Amino acid sequence: MFEASVPLALSRFLGTCAPAPKYSSWILPLMLLFATNHHLQAQQQYVQNPGTFSVNRLPAHASLKHYDRVVDARDGRSVAGRTSLDGAWNFRFYPQGGNEAPPASLGNLGDGWSSIRVPGNWELQGHSHPIYTNWEYPFRPVVPPFVPSRAGETMHDRNPMGAYQRSFDLPGFQTGDRQVLHFGAVSSAFHVWVNGQYIGYSEGSRTPAEFDITAVARERGNSVYCEVYRFSSGSYLEDQDHWRMSGLHRSVYVESTPYEYIVDLFAKPTLSSDYRTGTLRVEPQLHFRDPEVIRDWHFELRLFDPIGQLVGSPVAKSVNPIIEYYQRGAYRGPYGIHRFYHLELEVPNPARWTAETPNLYRMVLSMKDGGGQVVDVVAENVGFRTLSWGKEGFKVNGREVIFYGVNRHDHSARNGKAVTRAEIKEDLRLMKAFNLNAVRTSHYPNDPYLYELADSVGLYVMDETNVETHKAGSQISGLPMFAGAMLDRAIRMVERDKNHPSIVSWSLGNEAGTGPNHAAMAAWIKNRDGSRMLHNEGAAGNSFAAEATPDEGYVDVRSRMYTNKDLMRKILAADDDRPLIYCEYAHSMGNSTGHLDTFATMFRTYPAFAGGFIWDWIDQGLEVTNDRGETYMAYGGDFGEDINDGNFLANGLVYSDRTPQPALYEVKHAFQPVQVRRSGGQFLIKSWLTHTNLSQYDMEVRAVTLAGTTSIWRGKAPAVGAGAQVPWTLDEALPEGTKYLEFAFLQREAAFGRPVGHEVAFDQLPIAAAPAVASRPVRQNLRATYQETPTTILVAAGELEVYVDRSTGIINEVLRGGNSLFAAPLKPNFWRAPTDNDKPARLARRYRPWRDASPTLVSHDFRNNSLQLTRQYLEGAVTETVSISFPAGGGVALAQSLQKTDANAQVPGVFRYGLQTEIPRSYSTASWFGRGPQEAYVDRKHGARYGRHRAALDALQEPYILPAENGNRQDVSDLQLSGNGAQPLTVTGNFNFSVWPYTQATLEAATHTHELTPATNYTLNLDGAQIGLGGDNSWMPSAGPYPEHLLTLEKPISWEVTVK
């Protein structure tokens, strides 16, 4: 029993002291007492002690790759000396880890292992469960710096431990080489042994931990063993809004190098003030013990331009100044900031790096011994660029840049925090394809591959320290016991990532407030690398304050999250020479991201407003298959955790499987680098590019008619400089019936995320209609007949018949030639399944009277071949008039108007104003003219273009992780429904529509997508109007749509459709 409750390291230790049977009666209690005391002492030394965040862990350094030859380093191929330990490991899970002090050596680790995948999280491989919480700590009690130390009742009351083991060989092993064991990231703390010998300990779940195993490594038959703890004192610094999962979740490998090798370097490419000359300064760090071994060795620096040509000549420099620095008698003077040993190379007319022009040079640094033999070669991609910031905003190479950015969590629907390179690449591909130019690594350093890719494809990166103390606020930043750990996390981030040109800002963390620990982090970073903008949103004091508050002096940029626009304008007007950004805004939870265009306009209006980062990139659903074989995305609470925040993790612009959501198309349009507007007989083409010319694209002009969209002109886009605007004239005649003129800008040369022909931007301009006549002609209606029964009113014309309920005024049936056009009555509908924003905005509660509102028919009149109905709702507080007629062009025309009965009465608004009915499953396809092809709403419609669209009915819904209102098609004038065996059904007018394979009641009741059970028929919604989505946040009353996108009854709401 005892051995099963403690980690393997201690159980092996106790096993070596196993007593003889005759002593067991008194030695076992003594052993237990020893173990308890040992345990309590160890708690203070390791996972319970914020001052012990590493033991024997090597200093952080750049993510260098080593090569045998310069040519290999230049081409980035044949990395030398790296042995991957990814793959299958042996694993043993302990529901409660003992957290004991590690023994110096291990005995037999025993049998009974299972297998586990590395990288990976053990919670997704059958051991315990993931926990999702936004700001609550996932364990209890919360008493910094302590985490659970004894087995408790639930997953929140204990600290599980996972034991990992695997064997490995070291190909090419040479005695005397240095062997470094690298863990890309481990959550949250771990001990490690190699070949039975204790190696070290580390905390910090998102940056590498490396250990020197030279003394114990051998060529064959090596064994590595780790004890990984789910929680540690470091968990108080990791209170991020994401899944809390454990294990070895990034790559593990052994790096074999010569003992004397290049362990680190800081590449510092700069530009002259006129940007015509570049200088590359390289500060290498050399690992060695005996100065005499490396005497007269030298470095050689080579630089290759973006097309692989050598720049100038190699620069050579002896290493002797390094070994002579500390020689006896050398006095350096304890003043000023140290200028490290370096090599320098001048670059004439450098190709500059920006997100639009990600020009990369390949820097290769080799080290040769006294005989000229290559000992080590490393390489880094470098970019020449200059960053500056002030009241005029943020600038790259002297030109203003707006961050059209997004926050990105590491997430894989199947692998949790073990995100693959393919998933990272897909994230960045989509960002580039959808006009995002920046990413914030919320809220921790990402895998090095993301930065390498961002360098090469062109994305601005805000690199964020792995510090968030959301629940504790600023308290922990004021606690000296956490000062070392916080600074350590900042150092590890900067040292690993310092050579990436894509990184333009260092962030001290997220929602951790401010205090002396933050000030220490800021001071260290600024002195180590002041070339990048320093950020900490917590330096503002409170993003939700009623008035503008000053930011701490240690930050270079003022930052807010979810602050309303009026207050942002006040902050912009303050006497402060720092730019302003949103580090988070546009909370895209579920069906959200309304009025995004207003943010883009604001960024482009105020020079000091340097943009922001949308929250966030990806829904964090975890793919689950239940006992019935139904697959769905799980969220907080689905794994039995009682500390959880439900679906608050689903804020993505892409779904959990990385499929774009409709909101991403709105993002693409809002941030597109071109705008077109009409000016008299010309068109003004405005470029929002910052460093390139619009002429890099092709331009196509298209005519949009009811029948479809056709190209009428295509050629090279006009030459428009960065930020400039030019007039342009179209000489081609427009086809008859043109409703809109569409301008599209297309990729001419393939780029990452943008293949040839990819549409970078589009704008549509309406074609002016013919001038209105003095008086609108009266619509000609067919002659109609009318009759009544005690329960029904019938109005008919030709083969069309409309049956109206005598008590409610609801249209029960519409027949054509004796066949019903619909499979259910046309019921008035004012409700929608509330979205994630509707709830905190209190709209669901405010509009509740309308949820099941049914009309009462108070009067009806048949005149001029039309039936006039007067219906009332909410005990007579609201009156609706309905006109039913038969226009000469065919079909049934329905004209409806809703207004307050008493103009002075207080009456709640509505979610929507429309009709809900059903159509048979024999219908399969929708064709419509209006906005599309994707879902759109009144405040999120600019990314949906006017045109003739066609889709299968089952493709018209959106699978939001928590089902809610979805699938609306906006600003429709013509809808045609068809299918095998179904009579064609056409609806015309000015309306919205949606089609669901389930009922609205099912939609509102469902908590997961697999609960959306199909109904017998399709639900068809025809709406004159529906409110917007909102999304400035998803937890305050301001979460809802802006007033202009609401439906109040302060004035009548009217709409009309014709059904054929």
N, C-alpha and C positions, 0 to 999 in steps of 0.2 A: 504493500500500500504506500509506504513512504517513497520507495523508488519511483513509483508511477506518478508522484506528485511533484517531483523536482526535476530540474534539467539534467540532461545526460552528463554534463561535466561533473556535477556534484555526485550524481548517482555512481559514476565510475570511481570517483574519489572514495566514496563510502565503501564501494565494493572492494577496494584494495585493503580496507580495514575490517573485513567481515570477521566477526568473533567466532570462537569455537562454541559449539552448541551449549556446553555446560555454563558458559558465562552470559548466555543471552538474556537471562532474567534481569541482570543489572546493567549490562553494557548497552543494550538497546535504548533504555531511557537516557543513559548518558550520551549516546550518539545523537538522540533526538535533541537533547539540551544543547549539545555542541552545534548541531545543525542550525538550531534556532538562533543562537548567539551569532554564529557565522553569518546567518541570513540577515540579521538586523544590521550587522556591521557592513555587510556588502551593500545593503540598500543605500547607505549613505555614500558609498564609494562609487557607485555606478548609476543605474537607471534612476535613482532617486536624488541624485546630486547634480544640480545644474553646472557645478564647477568642474565636473568630470565629463566632458563631452568628447574627449579623445584620449586614448592611451596608445602610444607608439604609432599613431597615424602620421603619415608623411605630410609635409607642407603641400598646399595646393599649388598647381601650376597649370600652364596652358595645355590643352589636349593635343599634345604633339604626337605625330607618328614618326617612326624611325625607319630609315632606309639604308641599304648597303651601297647604293650608287646615286650619284647626282641625277642621272637621267631618270631613275625610278622616282626620285623625289619630285623632280620637275613634272612628271606625268601623273603623279599620285597613284602609283601602282606598286605591287610587290612590297607591301609593308613588311618590315623585318622584325623578327623576334616576338611576335604577338601570338599567344596561344589562347584560343577562346575556351572558356569554361561554360558557355551557354549550352542549354540542352537539359537532359534528364539528370536530376540529382536524387539522392536518397533523402527521405524526409520522415521526421517524426514530430507529431503535434502534441503539445502539452497545453491543456485548457488554462492552467495557471503556471507560469514560469516562476521559478524561485528567486531569480535575480541574484543568485549567490556570487560571491567573489570567485573568479575563475581560477581553477588550479593551473599551476605552471605546466603540467603535462597531463595527458589523458591516458587512461587505460583502454581496455577493449571496449569499443562502442557497442558491441552486441549486435543482435539480429532484430528482426521485426520492423524493418524499414518499409515505407511505401515509396512511390516515385512521385516527383513533382517537377514541373517545368520551370526553368529559369531562362530568361526573365519571366516573372509571374508574381501573382499575389495568391497566398495560400487560401484566402477566403473564396476565391473563384475556382479552387481545385479541391473542394470537398472538405475544407477544414475551417470551422467556425463560419462567421457571416460578415459581410461588409456592413459598415455603419455609415449612413449619410446624416450629417447634421450641418447646419449652416454656421451657427456661432456658438452653440453649446458644446462644451467639451464632451467627448464620447464616453468618458469614464466618470466614476464617482467613488468617493466624494472628491470634489475639486478643492484641493488645498495645496497651492503651489509650495514646493516643487514636487509634491508627492503624487504618485500614481498607485493604483491598487497593488497591494503586496500580498494579499491572501485570496484564496479562492472564494468567490462570491456566487450569488444566485444566478446572475445573468451575465451576458457578454460585457456589460458596462461595469461590472463589479469585480473583474479579474483582469489579469495581465497575461494573455497567452504568450507562449514561446514556441517558436518553430526551430527545430534542429535540422540543419542541412549538412549533407556530406557527399562528397564525390572524390573519385580518384582521377589522377591525370598524369600524363607524361609531359616532358618538356623537350620537344624535338630540337635538335641543334644545341643542346645544353653544353656549355663549356664551363669548366671550373674557373672561378675567378670573375665570371660575369655577374652583373647585378640582376636580381630577380625581384620584381615588384608585383604584388598581388593587387589587382584593381577591382573595386566594386563600384559600378556606375552609380547606383543609388540603392539604399537599403532603408526600409521603414520598419521601426523608427530608430532602433539601437541594436547593436550586435557586438558579440565577442567572436574572435576567430582564432582557430588553431591550425597549424600546418604540420603534418607528420607528427602529430601528438604534442607539439610544443605550442604554448600560448604565444600568440603574435600581438594581439591588441584589441582595442575597443573603439567604437565610433558612434556618435549620434549625428542627426541631421539627415533627413530622408530624401533630399533632392540634389545632393552634390556628391561627387565621388569620395570614396575613402580608399586610401592606398597604404600598403604595408610592405616593408622590406622583409622578404623571406629568404634572402641570400644565404643566411647561415644554416637554414634547415632544408632548402630545396635540393633535389637530386634529379637526375635525368629521367628515371622511371619510377613508377609506383608511388607517386606523391599522393597525399590525402589532405583535403581541406575540410574542416568542420566548423560550422558557424552556429551560434545560438542567437536567434533574432527575437527581440521583444517587441510586442505590439505597441506598448506605451513606454515612455520614459519621461524624465524631467524635460527633455527636449520637446515633448508633445505640447507643452504649454506655449511653445513658439510656433506651433503648426496647427492653428485653429482655423484652417481655411475651409471655405464653403465647397466641399467636395466629399467623395467617398473616402472614408478612413479605412485603408487596407494595408496589408503588411507583407513583408518578405523582400526577396532579392528581385527588384522590379526593373532594373536596368542591367546591361551586360556586365559580365564578370570575365576577366582575362588575366593572364600573367604576361607582363612586359619583361622580356629578356634583353639586356643591353650590355655593352662593355661596361666595366666598372667605372671607368672615366668616360662620361658621356654628357651630352647637352640635355640637362634636366628641365630647362625652362628657357623661355625668351619672351621679351616684350618688344613687339614690332610697332614702331611709331611712325607711320607715314604722315607727312604734313605737306601743306601747299603754301607757296609764297602768297603775299597779299594780292598779287595780280593773277594768281592761279596758273601761272605759266611754268612754274618750276616746282617739282616735287622733291622732297627729301625723305629718304627712308633711314630711320635710326633704329638699329636693332641692339637690344640689350640682352645678351645671352647669360644664362646661369649654368655653370659647369659643375658637375658632381665629381669630386675627387677627395682623396684623403692625404695622399703623399705629394707635396708640391714637386718633388724632384721627378716623379713619374711623368708629369706633363710639361716639364720645363722644355722650352723651345718648340712646343706644339703651336699650331696656329689655326685660326678660323679663316674660312673663305666664304664670302657672301656673294651670292648671285641673285639677280632679279630678272625674271622673264615677263615680258609684256603680255597683254591679253590674247595675243595670237601666238604666243610661245617663243618669241624672239628675245635673245639675250639683250638686256639693257646695259650698254657700256661694257666695261670690263669687270671681272670679279674683283672684289675688295678683300684683301688679306690683312690679317692683324694677328700678332703674336699673343698668346695667352699669358705671357710672362707678367704683364702688369697685374693680372689677377692674383698670381701666387706671390708677387712682391708686395702687395698691398699691406699685408700684416707682418712683413719681415721685420726683424729686430731693428729698431732705430728709425723706422718709417713713421713719421708723425703726420696725421691727416688734418687735424684741427677740428674741434667739435662744433662747427658753426655752419649754418646754411643747410639746404637740402642736398643730400648726396646725389651726385651725378654718376650713375653706374657706368661701368666699363661698357663700351659700345662700339659698333661699326656703323659707318654712315656712307650713304650712296646718294648721289644727286640724279634726278630724273628730269630731263627737259620735256616740256610739253606733255605732261602726264595725262593719260585718259582718266578722267575723274569718276569717282564712284558716287552714285546716287541710287535711289530706288528705281528711277526711270532708266538710269544708265549704270547697271551694276558691273562696271569694268573692274576686273580683278587681275592683279599681278601675282605671280608665283615667286615667293621668296624662298630660296634654298640656302641653308646654312650648313656647311660641312666643317668637320674638325679633323685635322690631320696631325699625325705624330711628327717627331723630329726628322724622320726619314721620308716624309711626304706621303705616307700611307693613310688612306681614309680610315678613321676610327668610327665616326658617327656622322649621319646626315639626317637633318630634319627639314621640314618645309611647312610653310603657312601661306594661305591666300591673304593678300593685303589689298586694301583699297585706299586711294588717295582722296581724302575729302576733309573739309574744314567745317566744324559746327560752331554756331554762334546763336545767341538768344538775347532777347531784351523786349522793350515795349513794342517793337515791330514784329514780334513773334519769334518763331524758331526758324533758323536758316541753315541750309546746307549749301556750302560753296557760295555763300552770299545771296542766295535766293530763298524767299520765303517758302516754307513747306507746311502744309496742313496735314496733321495726322488723321487720315481716314482709317482708323484702327479698330481692332477688336481684341478683347481679352480671350486668352486661350488656356484652358485647363488641359493637362494630359488626361485623355480618356479614350478607352476602347470598350465598346459594348460587350465584347467577349473576353478581353484580357485585362480589364480594369486599368491600372496604372502602368502596365507593361505595354506601352504603345509601340507599335512596330514602325520601322522606317517607312514602310509603304503607307501607313496611316498618316505619319507626319508629312510625307510628300504630298499626299492627297489634300491635307489641310492647306498647305501652302499653295498648291495648284489652284484650289478653289478660291483662295484669297486673291490671287493674282487675276483669275478669270473674272471675279466679281468686283474689281476696282478697289479692293482694300490695299493700302500701302504700308500698314503698320500693324504690329502685334505686340501686345504686352504679355509677358510670360507669367500670367496670373496663376498662382502667387508664389512662384519659386522658379529657380533656374530649370530650364528644360534640358532634354537630351542634347548633347553637342551637335548631333546631326541637324537639328532644327536651325542652329545658327550658321552652320556650313551652307545649308541650303538657302537661307535668307541672304547670306553674302552673295551667292551666285545668281539668284533670281531677282533680287532687289526688293527687300522689305526692310522698313525701319523697325528696330526692335527696342522695346523698353525691357531690360533685363531686371528681374525682380528678385530680391533676397527672400530666402525661405523663412520669413518671419510674419506671422499673423497671430495676434493675441485678441481676437475679436471680442470674446466674452469678457476678458480682463481689462480691455481698453488700454490706457496708458500706464496702468499700474506696473506692469512687468518691465517697461522701459525705465522705470524709476527704481527698480530693485537691483542693487549691486550684484546679487548672486547670479543674475542672468546676463550681466554685462559682457563677460567673456564669451559666452555662447552666441550672443547676438553679433558681436564683432567678428567672431570666427565665421559665422555664416556669410557675412558681407565679404570678408576676405576671400573665402573659398569661391564665391561667385566671381568676383572681379579677377582673381588670379587665373581661374579656369578660362574665362571668356574674354579676356582683355584684348585679344588680337582680332576680333571680328569687326569689320567695318559696318556691318548691319546694326550693331548695337550703338545707339545714339543717346541712350539714357540709362543711368543706373537708378534703380528704385530700392529704397530701404525696406520694402515690404508692403503689407496691406493691412488696413484696419487694425493697426497696433498703436495708434496714437503717436505721442511724441514724449521725449524725456531725455535724460542724460545718456542713456544707452544709444538712442538714435543719434544724438549729437556726436558721440564718439565714433559711430559708424560713418557718419557724414564726414567728419574730420579726416578719418583714415582714407576714405575713398577720394576725397578732393586732393589730398596730398599725393596719393598714389596715381590717380588718373583724373585730373580736373578737366580733361578735354570733352567729357560727356556731361550732359545735363543731369543734375542730381534731383531726384524726385522722392517725395514722401507725402502722400495725401493727408496723413495724420498731422502733418505740420500746420495744417489749416485750423486745427482745433475742432471744428465741427462743420461738416458739409451741409448740415441741415439747420444751421443757425438762421434766425430770422433776419439778421443783418450780416453784412460782410465783416469777416474777422481777418486780422492780419496773419500772414504765414510766417513761420519761423525763418530766421535769417540763414539757416544752413542749407535751405533748398534753393535751387536755381529756377524752379518753375512753381507757380501757384496751381494747385490741383484740387478738384472737387469731384464728388460723385453724386449724381442725381439731384443736384441743386437746380432749382427752377430758373428759368431764363431771366426773369426780372432781377433776381439777385445776382446772377452772373453778369448782367449789364452793370450793376453797381460795383462789383468787384473789378470789372474791366475799367471802370472810371476812377478807381482808387489811385492814389499817388504811389505807384509801385512799378519799377522798371523791369519786372519779370513777366514772361508770358503766362497765359492761363490755359489749362486744358481740363477736359473731363477725363479722369482716369477710368471712370465708369459712367455710362449713361445709356438711355434707350434699352431698358431692361426687357429683353426679348423672351419673356416667359410664356410659353404656349402660343396662342394666336394673339400676337402683339406687334410691337414695333411700328406704331402709328406715328404720323406726322414727322417722320425722319427728315423729310425735305427741309423742315424749318430749322433743324440743327445745322444742316449743310449751309443754308443761307446765312446763318449767324456766324459760322466759322469764316465764311468768305466776306463777311461785312466788316468784322473787327480785326485789324492786323494783329493785335496782341492775343487773339483767340487762336491757339495753335491746334485746334481740333480735339479729338478724343478717341476713346476706345469703348466700343459698344460692349455691353454685357449680354451674352458672351458668345463664344464660337459654337460650341457643341452641346446638345442635350446629353446629360450624363446618365441615360438609362442603361441598365445592364440587361442583356438578353437572357430571358428565362423561358424554359419550356415546362409547362405544368404536366400533371399526371394524365391529362386528356390529349396531350400532344400539341397544345396551343402555345405558340410562341408570342411573347410580348416583351416590352421593355419595363423592367422593374424600377421602382424608386424608393425613397426613404420609407421605412416601415414595412416593406414587403418581405424582409428577412427576419421579422420578429423583434427588431430592435425597438425598445420603447423610448429611447432618446433619438428622435429623428425629426426632420423637417420636410417630410412628404415629397412632393414633386417640385420643391423649390430649386432643385438641381436642373430643371428642364428649361433653360433660358437660351437655347442655342439658335443660331442662324442656320445651322444644319441639324438634322436629326441625329440620333445616337449612332446610326450606321453611316453617317456622313452624306446622306442625301440632302441636297439643298431644300430649305423650307421656303415658302413664298416670300418671307421677309427678306431673304438674301437677294431676291431680284429687286426689291425696293432699295436695298443698300447699293446695289450695282448702279441703279439709275441716279440715286441721290449723289453718289460720289463720282459719277462719270466725269472724265476730263474735258468734255465738250458740251457746250450748250448752243442751241440755235433758237433764234427768235426772229419775228418778222419786223421789218422797219420799212413802211411804205411798200414800194414795189420790190424791195430787196430783202435779203436775209442776213442777219448779223450772226457770225460764227465766232463764239468766244472760246478760247482755250484756257483750261485750268491746269494745263501741264506746267511743271516748274522748271524743267531743265532740257526739254526737247521740243521739237517743232511738230505741229499737227500734220505736216506733210508726210510723216512716216506712215500715215494710214491711207487707205482708200476710202472714198466717200460714195455712198449710193443714195440716190433720191428715189423714193417709192411713192406710188399713188395708192391710197387705200380706198377701195370701193366696197359696196355691199357684197360683191362677188368674191373679193379677195384683194391681195396686195401684189402689185406688179412694179418692177423696176422701170424707171423712165430715164435715168441718167446714172452713169457710174464713171468714176475717174479718180485721179489722185486728189486727196484732200488739199484745200488751199494751204499755202505756206502761212502759218500763224505762229508767231513766236510765243514763248512761254508767257502766259498771262495776258496775251494781246487779243485783239478782236478785229475782224475784217468783214466788210460787206461782200456779199456774193449774190449773183443773179442767176436765176434759172430761166433759160430760154425755151425749153421744151414745153409743148402744150400738154395740158392735163387731160387724161381720159374723161369721158363723160361720166358723171356720177361720182367723181372723186370727193370723198368726205374729209380726208386728212392727207397732208403731205408729210411723209416720213423721211427723216434724214438719219442715215446710219453710217457709222465710222467703223471700218473693218481692218483687222490686222493684215498687213501686207506681207510681212516676213514672220515666220513662226517664232514664237517666244514661249517660255515656260508658262503653261496655263492658257496660252493664247495661240492656237494653231492658225494657219493661214485661213483667212475668212472669218475668224472669230469676231463677233460684234462687240466692240469696246463700248460703244455708246449709241443711243438713239434718242431722237426727239420727234414728236408729232405736233404738227400745227394744223388747226382746223381750217378748212376752206370756207370762206364766208358764204353764207346762204344768200339766196336772192332776197332783195329788200321785201319786207313785209308789206302787204297791201293794206289799204286804209281800214278795212274791216274784214275779219275772218269769215269766210263763207260757212254757212250752216252745213254740217255734215248731213248727207242724204242717207236716211235709214230705210231699210226695206219695210214694207207694210207688215205689221205684226198683229197677232191675235192674243187675246187675254182671257183667262178664265180662272175661277177660284173654286176650291173645295174647303171644307172646314179645316183641313190640315195643310193644304198645298196651294201655292199660286203658280200657275203655268203661263208663261209667255213664249210665243213661238213665231217663227218666220220661215217659210219654206220647210226644209227638212231639219231645221234647228229647233230644239225645244229646251227651255230652261225651267227647272222645277225649283221653287223657293219654299222653304219651310215657313208656314203661316205664323208661327209663334216667335221664331228667332230671326227670320229674314236671311238665314244662311242658304246659299245656293247648294241644294242637295245633289243636283244632277244636271249635266248638260249632255243632250243627246244630239246626234247627227245621223239621220236616216235610221233612227231606232237604236243606234249603238252609242254607248256612253263614252264621252271623251276622257273622262277621269274615272278612277277606281274608288273615289271617296268624295264626300262633299268638299266644297271650297270654303274652308273655315277661316275666318279672320284670325290672324296671328300677330301678336304684339311681343312675343317672348323669344328669347334664345337661351340655349344651354349656356349658363354664364361662363365667361372666359376667366382666366387667372387674374386679369385686371378688373373685371366687373365686380369681383367680390370685395377687394379692399376699397374700391371706389364707392362701395355701398349702393351700386346700381341695382344689383340683384335684390337687395332689400327694398330699395326705393320703388322699383318697378314691380314688386311682387303682386300688387293687386291685378296686374295685367296677365299674370301667368296662366290662369285658367278662365280669364274673362270671356263670357259668352254674351252675345247681343240679345236684346229684346226688340222685336219689331213693334214700333209704336205707330207707324202709319205707312201706307203705300198708295201709289197713284199711277194709273196707266194713262199716258197722254203722249201725243205726237209719236206714236209707235215705239215708245220706250216705257219701261217700268221703273218708277222712282220709289226707292225704299228709304225709310228713315229708321235707323237702328240706334239704340242707346246702350251704354255700358256703365259699369260702376254705379249702379243705382241711379242712373239718369244723369250723372255728372258729365258724361261725354256723349256727344251726338255724332252719328255718322250718316252721311247720305250716300246712297249707291244708285247708280243709273245703269240699267241693263237695256241694251239696244242691239240692233242688227244692221251694221253699216252696209251700204250698197256693195262695198268691195268684198263682202263675205265675212263670216264669223260672228262671234258674240263680243260686243264691246262692253267692258266694265269700267265705269268711272266712279272713283270713291274719294270721299273727303271726310276728314276727322277733325273735330274741334270741340272745345269746351262748350257745354250747354250754357253756363254762366261765365262770361268773360272774366269776372272777378274771382272766380273760385280757384282754390288750390288743387291742382290735379297733377299726379305724377306723369312724367314723360314715359316713353315707350322704347324698348330695344329696337323694334322694327315695326313697320306698318305694311302688312301684306296678307297674302292668302296662302294657306297650306292645304295641300291635297295629296292624292296618291295616283300613280300611274302603274300599269301592269308591268311585270317583269319581261314581257315581250319587247319592250323598248330597250334599246341597247346603246344608242348613240345620240349625242347632242351636237348640233351645229349652231353657232350663234355669232352675231355681229355685236361686238362690244369689247370691253377690256378683257384681256387674257394673254396667254392661255391659262396662267396660274390664277389662283384665288386672289381676290382683291376686295378692299373695303374703302369706305369714303376717305379715310385718312392714311390708307396704305395702298394706293392705286397707281402711282406714277410709273412704277416698274412694269405694270401690265399695259400692253399696248392695244389700241383699237385695231380691230381687224376681224376677218372671218376665221373663226376657230372651230375645231372639231375634236371631240374626245369621247371615249367610251364612258358611259354613265358611272361605271365602277371606278373610274379614274378621277372623278370630280371631287373626291373627299381628301382631307388631310388627316394623317394619323397622329395628331398631337398626343403626347404621352399620357396626359390626363384629358380624356375626351371632352370636347366643348364645341361651341359654335364653330363651324368650318365650312369651307367649300363655296363661299359666296362668289358669284361672278357679277361684276359691277358695270353699271352704265350700259346696259344691253338694250338694243332696239329691235332685235329679231332673234328668236329662238326656235329651232326646229328639232323635234324629237322624232326618232325613227327606230325601226327594228324589224326583224323578220316576223311577219304575222301581225305587226302593229300598224294601225292606221296612222299616217303622218299627222303630227300635231304641231301647229305653229302658234307662237305667241309674239305679238308685236306691241310696241309702245316705247316707254322709257322706264326700265325697271331693272331689278337685280334678280338673279335666280340661283338656286342650289338644288342639288339632287343627292339624296342619301339612300343607301340600301337598308337603313334602319329607321326607326321612328325617333321623333324628337324626345319622347319620354325615355327611350333606351339611351339616347345620347346623353341626356342629363343625368341619368342614374349611373352610367358606367364610370368606373374608376380606372380602367385599363382598356386598351384597344381590343383585347380578346373578348371583352364583355359586350361588344357592339354586335349583338346577335342580329342576323338578317331578318327583316320583316317579309311578309308575303308579297308586298308591293314596294316600289320605290316611293319615298317621300319627295314631293316636288314643292319647293317654296318659290313663290312669286312675290317679290317685295317692291313696293314703291320706294322704300328707303329703309336703311338700317344704320344704327349709330356706328361710330368708328371703334377703334381698338384701344387707343391710348398706349401707354407703356413707358412713360417717363420713369416709373418705378412700378413695382407689383405688390406693394404692402401699405401704401398710404392712400388717403382719399384722392390725392392727385394722380393716382394710377390710371384713371379713366381717360376717355377722349377729351379733347378740348371742347369748350362750349359750342363752337361752330360745327362740331361733328356729333352733337347730340340731337335727339328728337324731342323737343318740348311741345306742349300744346298752347304755347303763348300765341301762336298763329296757326291757322288751319294747315293740315298736311293733306295734299291731294296727289292722286296718281291715276293712271288709266292704262289699260291693256286691252288688246283684242285677241281672242282665242279663235283659231281656225282649225 
